[in-house]
Amino acid sequence: MASIKDIAKITGLSLATVSRVFNNSPSVSPKTRSKVLDAAKQLDYHPNQMAAALRSGKSKIIGVIVPEVNNYFFSSIINGIEKKLTDLGYRIIIAQSHESAENEQKALQSFLNLNVDGILMSISKKTTDYALFEKIISDQLPIVFFDRIPKLAEINSVTLDDYKGAYIATEHLIEGGCKHLIHVAGDSKVSIFKKRKKGFLDALAKHKHPVNTYTVSELSSNPKKDLELINTLFQLHPTIDGIFVHGDESSLYLMNLLQSLKISIPKQLKLIGFGNANYSELVQPPLSSIDQRCDEMGAIAATILLKHLTKKQTMPQKEILSPKLIIRQSSAN
């Protein structure tokens, strides 16, 4: 079985230099790193990461918690995190809360038991107890929250300006000639959806929009019930000509409901979502949306974590990303 002594021999480098390569030391030049890794591949050498972790006191493992992995937004954030961390020798372990505070607590405890070097997470819809977060912070284990964050003052976080995103989405519909708008809102207990609703309402107020504007509570995901809800809404208010939806997945669902009611998009009404998921431009008509800059959010969250891991930063850092309006056929004139 090959060892670092064999690598040192064929590369002509010292054992200390070879060791620094496998410990991801920043003092090693790219040329030297490449030389050592090529030799390791040639000898089929694999470092004993567990032994290295015991020697250094670092596991090189980062725990990541998201509500759902099969959600485009969160899977894209994970992609951004992986791109930033894996090349630096870190491995990530992903846990899903499935919107359960209990699952989230169990995942956090598992990460602590595994002696992870840091944690990246978006909290569940039902999380209200922040005691474990506070303990993690007080124990000086680096933790960075993204998208959904706890109401704590001194935390590292990366979020989107959800209020601004909703505001510009609504303004886009108004400027496109919409006179009677509705907002399909998200869960009112989740802060990001509260901000999106406020952005919608403030945009209407700013443009002195007519008061006959309606807000629809979160759809039930029961097609029969939701179809009845939308049908009743249009019977009561047949002049509705613009809809802003809190998320792209719900937008596509609503689009199907509207098409089953023979309501033409964008001829009869304009529709815009939130998220700019990769499938948004593949549907018919292609969906206008607000880009949440998912990959970038993940990369920035990982960068903040790395700064704390390397002690380059000790004070909490908060980053708020600005959303982008993506106009497609569903809201075109």
matplotlib code that plots the C-alpha trace (Angstrom):
import matplotlib.pyplot as plt

x = [0.0, 1.4, 2.3, 3.3, 6.9, 6.4, 5.0, 7.8, 10.3, 8.9, 8.3, 11.5, 9.7, 10.0, 7.5, 6.5, 5.6, 3.6, 1.8, 0.9, -0.7, -3.1, -3.8, -4.8, -2.2, -2.5, 1.3, 1.6, 1.9, -0.6, 2.3, 3.5, -0.1, -0.7, 2.6, 1.8, -1.8, -0.7, 1.8, -0.9, -3.2, -0.4, 0.3, -3.4, -2.8, -5.7, -5.1, -6.5, -8.9, -10.0, -6.4, -5.8, -8.9, -7.7, -4.3, -5.6, -8.8, -10.7, -13.1, -13.2, -16.9, -19.6, -23.2, -25.9, -29.6, -32.4, -36.1, -36.3, -33.5, -35.9, -36.8, -35.0, -34.0, -32.4, -30.7, -29.2, -27.9, -26.3, -24.7, -23.2, -21.9, -20.4, -18.5, -17.0, -16.0, -15.1, -12.1, -10.7, -11.0, -14.2, -17.0, -20.6, -23.4, -26.9, -29.9, -33.6, -35.9, -39.0, -40.3, -40.1, -38.4, -37.9, -36.1, -34.0, -33.0, -32.1, -30.0, -28.1, -27.4, -26.1, -23.8, -22.5, -21.9, -20.0, -17.8, -18.4, -16.2, -19.2, -22.9, -24.9, -28.6, -32.0, -34.5, -37.9, -41.2, -42.0, -38.8, -39.4, -37.0, -33.5, -31.8, -29.6, -28.6, -27.5, -25.6, -23.8, -22.9, -21.7, -19.6, -17.9, -18.8, -19.2, -22.7, -24.2, -27.9, -29.3, -32.7, -34.8, -33.0, -33.8, -34.7, -31.3, -29.2, -25.6, -25.6, -24.0, -26.6, -27.1, -30.6, -32.4, -34.2, -37.6, -39.5, -37.7, -38.3, -42.0, -42.1, -40.5, -42.6, -45.8, -44.5, -43.7, -47.4, -48.7, -46.4, -47.6, -51.1, -52.6, -55.4, -56.8, -54.2, -54.1, -51.3, -51.1, -49.3, -47.0, -47.3, -47.9, -45.7, -42.6, -40.8, -39.8, -43.4, -44.5, -41.9, -43.1, -46.7, -45.7, -43.7, -46.8, -49.1, -46.5, -46.0, -49.8, -49.9, -46.9, -48.7, -52.0, -53.5, -57.3, -58.3, -60.1, -57.0, -57.1, -54.8, -55.3, -54.0, -51.6, -53.0, -53.8, -52.1, -55.4, -56.3, -60.0, -60.3, -57.9, -59.7, -62.9, -61.1, -59.7, -62.9, -65.0, -62.5, -62.8, -66.6, -66.6, -63.9, -63.9, -61.7, -58.5, -55.7, -52.5, -51.2, -48.0, -47.3, -44.9, -43.0, -42.4, -43.7, -47.0, -47.0, -46.8, -49.5, -51.7, -50.9, -52.4, -55.5, -56.0, -55.5, -58.1, -60.5, -59.7, -58.1, -55.4, -52.0, -50.9, -53.8, -56.4, -54.0, -50.3, -48.5, -45.2, -43.6, -40.6, -37.5, -36.5, -36.4, -34.7, -38.1, -39.6, -38.6, -39.5, -43.3, -45.8, -46.0, -42.5, -42.9, -41.7, -40.0, -37.7, -34.2, -33.1, -29.5, -29.5, -26.0, -24.5, -26.3, -24.8, -21.3, -21.5, -22.7, -19.8, -17.3, -18.5, -18.2, -14.6, -13.6, -14.7, -13.0, -9.7, -10.1, -10.0, -13.2, -14.7, -17.6, -21.0, -21.5, -24.9, -25.3, -28.5, -28.6, -30.6, -33.1, -33.3, -36.5, -36.6, -39.3, -40.7, -43.9, -46.3, -46.2, -45.4, -47.5]
y = [0.0, 3.4, 6.0, 9.7, 8.5, 6.9, 10.2, 12.2, 9.8, 10.0, 13.8, 14.7, 16.7, 16.5, 14.6, 17.9, 19.4, 16.3, 16.4, 20.0, 19.3, 16.7, 19.0, 21.7, 24.2, 27.6, 27.8, 25.2, 26.5, 25.3, 23.7, 21.7, 20.7, 19.4, 17.5, 15.7, 14.9, 13.5, 11.2, 10.2, 9.2, 7.3, 5.3, 5.0, 6.7, 7.7, 9.7, 8.4, 11.3, 9.9, 9.8, 13.3, 14.5, 13.0, 14.6, 18.1, 18.1, 19.0, 16.7, 18.6, 17.9, 20.6, 19.9, 21.4, 21.4, 22.4, 22.0, 19.9, 18.7, 18.2, 21.9, 23.7, 26.6, 24.5, 22.1, 25.0, 26.5, 23.1, 23.1, 26.5, 25.3, 22.2, 24.1, 26.3, 23.7, 20.4, 21.8, 22.8, 19.2, 19.6, 17.0, 18.0, 16.0, 17.0, 16.7, 17.6, 19.0, 18.4, 21.5, 19.8, 21.6, 18.2, 16.8, 19.9, 19.6, 15.9, 16.8, 19.5, 17.1, 14.5, 17.0, 18.0, 14.3, 13.9, 16.9, 18.8, 21.8, 24.1, 24.2, 25.9, 25.9, 27.2, 26.8, 25.0, 26.8, 25.5, 26.5, 28.9, 27.6, 29.0, 27.7, 25.2, 27.8, 30.1, 27.3, 26.5, 30.2, 30.5, 27.3, 29.1, 26.5, 28.4, 28.5, 30.4, 30.7, 31.3, 32.3, 31.5, 32.7, 32.8, 36.1, 36.4, 39.5, 38.2, 35.6, 35.0, 35.1, 35.3, 36.3, 37.7, 41.1, 39.3, 42.6, 44.2, 41.1, 41.2, 45.0, 44.9, 41.9, 43.7, 46.9, 45.0, 43.8, 47.4, 48.9, 46.1, 47.5, 45.3, 47.0, 44.3, 42.2, 39.3, 37.8, 34.1, 34.3, 31.8, 30.5, 33.6, 32.2, 32.3, 35.7, 35.6, 35.2, 38.0, 40.3, 39.3, 40.1, 43.5, 44.2, 43.4, 45.7, 48.5, 48.5, 48.9, 51.8, 53.5, 53.4, 54.5, 51.3, 50.7, 49.1, 46.2, 44.0, 40.6, 38.4, 34.6, 32.5, 29.7, 27.1, 23.8, 21.6, 19.8, 20.4, 20.0, 22.4, 24.9, 24.8, 25.6, 28.5, 30.0, 29.5, 31.2, 34.0, 34.7, 34.5, 37.1, 39.2, 38.6, 41.6, 40.1, 40.6, 40.1, 37.6, 37.6, 34.2, 33.7, 30.9, 29.3, 25.8, 27.3, 29.5, 26.4, 24.7, 27.8, 28.1, 24.6, 25.5, 28.6, 26.7, 24.2, 27.1, 28.3, 31.5, 32.6, 33.7, 36.4, 37.4, 37.5, 37.9, 38.2, 35.9, 36.2, 33.9, 34.0, 31.9, 31.6, 27.8, 26.0, 24.7, 28.2, 28.9, 25.4, 25.6, 27.2, 30.0, 30.5, 32.0, 35.4, 35.3, 36.8, 35.4, 34.5, 34.0, 30.5, 29.3, 32.6, 32.5, 29.0, 30.2, 33.3, 31.3, 28.9, 31.7, 33.3, 29.9, 29.5, 32.9, 31.8, 28.4, 30.0, 32.8, 35.5, 36.8, 36.6, 39.1, 38.1, 38.9, 39.6, 39.6, 40.6, 39.9, 42.0, 40.1, 40.2, 40.5, 37.9, 38.8, 36.0, 35.4, 34.9, 38.6, 40.0, 42.7]
z = [0.0, -1.0, 1.6, 1.6, 1.8, -1.7, -3.0, -1.5, -3.2, -6.7, -6.5, -4.8, -2.2, 1.5, 3.7, 5.3, 1.9, 0.8, 4.2, 3.8, 0.4, 1.9, 4.8, 2.3, 3.6, 1.8, 1.8, -1.0, -4.5, -7.2, -9.1, -6.1, -5.2, -8.7, -8.7, -5.4, -6.4, -9.8, -7.9, -5.5, -8.4, -10.1, -6.9, -6.1, -2.7, -0.6, 2.6, 5.9, 6.6, 9.9, 11.2, 9.8, 11.6, 14.9, 14.5, 13.6, 15.7, 12.5, 10.7, 7.4, 7.4, 7.0, 8.0, 5.7, 6.7, 4.3, 4.4, 1.2, -1.1, -4.1, -4.1, -6.9, -4.7, -2.0, -4.4, -6.2, -3.0, -2.1, -5.5, -4.8, -1.4, -2.8, -5.6, -2.9, -0.3, -2.1, -3.9, -0.5, 0.9, 2.8, 2.6, 3.2, 4.9, 4.0, 6.2, 5.5, 8.1, 6.0, 7.7, 11.1, 14.0, 15.7, 12.6, 12.5, 16.1, 15.6, 12.5, 14.4, 17.3, 14.8, 13.3, 16.8, 17.6, 14.3, 15.3, 12.1, 11.5, 10.7, 9.8, 7.0, 7.3, 6.4, 9.2, 8.9, 8.8, 12.3, 14.1, 17.0, 19.6, 19.0, 22.2, 20.3, 17.8, 20.6, 22.2, 19.0, 18.6, 22.2, 21.8, 18.8, 16.2, 13.0, 11.7, 8.8, 8.1, 4.6, 3.1, 6.2, 9.3, 13.1, 14.8, 16.5, 16.5, 16.3, 13.5, 10.1, 7.4, 3.6, 2.5, -0.5, -0.4, -0.6, -0.1, -3.1, -5.2, -4.6, -5.1, -8.5, -9.6, -8.7, -10.3, -13.5, -13.7, -13.0, -15.7, -18.1, -17.7, -15.1, -13.2, -10.9, -9.2, -6.8, -4.8, -4.1, -0.8, 1.0, 4.6, 6.7, 9.5, 7.3, 7.3, 3.7, 2.6, 4.9, 3.2, -0.2, 0.7, 2.1, -1.1, -3.2, -1.1, -0.9, -4.7, -5.1, -2.6, -4.3, -7.7, -6.1, -7.4, -7.1, -3.8, -5.4, -5.1, -3.5, -1.6, -1.8, 1.1, 0.4, -2.0, -0.4, -3.2, -3.4, -7.1, -6.7, -3.8, -5.4, -8.7, -6.9, -5.0, -8.2, -10.1, -7.4, -7.2, -11.0, -10.8, -8.1, -9.7, -13.5, -14.1, -12.5, -15.0, -13.1, -10.5, -8.5, -6.9, -3.9, -5.7, -9.1, -8.1, -7.0, -10.2, -12.4, -10.4, -10.7, -14.4, -14.9, -12.9, -15.0, -18.3, -17.2, -16.7, -20.2, -18.9, -21.4, -20.2, -20.9, -23.1, -20.3, -17.4, -16.7, -14.3, -12.5, -10.0, -7.6, -7.8, -11.4, -11.2, -14.2, -15.4, -15.5, -19.1, -20.2, -19.6, -22.0, -21.8, -20.2, -16.8, -15.7, -12.3, -9.7, -9.7, -6.2, -7.2, -5.5, -6.5, -5.4, -2.1, -1.4, -2.4, -0.3, 2.7, 2.3, 1.9, 5.2, 6.9, 5.6, 6.9, 10.4, 10.0, 9.1, 11.8, 9.1, 10.5, 14.0, 13.8, 12.4, 8.8, 7.1, 3.3, 1.6, -2.1, -4.6, -6.7, -10.5, -12.6, -15.4, -17.9, -20.1, -22.1, -19.1, -18.4, -21.8, -23.5]

ax = plt.figure().add_subplot(projection="3d")
ax.plot(x, y, z, "-o")
ax.set_aspect("equal")
plt.show()
